[in-house]
Amino acid sequence: MFAYLRFKRGLTEDAPQIPTYRQDLWAEQSDYLEEPIESSLRLLEHLNPRFMTLLGSLSEADFDRIFVSAGLGTMSLDIALQRYIWHNSHHIAQITSLIKRSGW
């Protein structure tokens, strides 16, 4: 969700400042602790196609737009997308490894 919002802000504002957030504290909130995982999966099911529609509509110039991340500094949407792709691949590898180790 944050990737989508960063892109939207990068496309609609001039070099917006993107704050960091405490992922560990977010994970302690009731919507993480008390909701079944299916709730999160449904969110992603609906968000991912919308994000893909947005990305598919961007021009080369759009990918040159920037935002300023409090944690990573100034970043173009192109670089941000490359980082998100790597990040997702990294998580998939972690999940795949856990599945294999656990014999699931």
Secondary structure, 3 states (H helix, E strand, C coil): CHHHHHHHHHHHCCCCEECCCCHHHHCCCHHHHCCCHHHHHHHHHHHHHHHHHHHHHCCHHHHCCEEEECCCEEEEHHHHHHHHHHHHHHHHHHHHHHHHHHCC
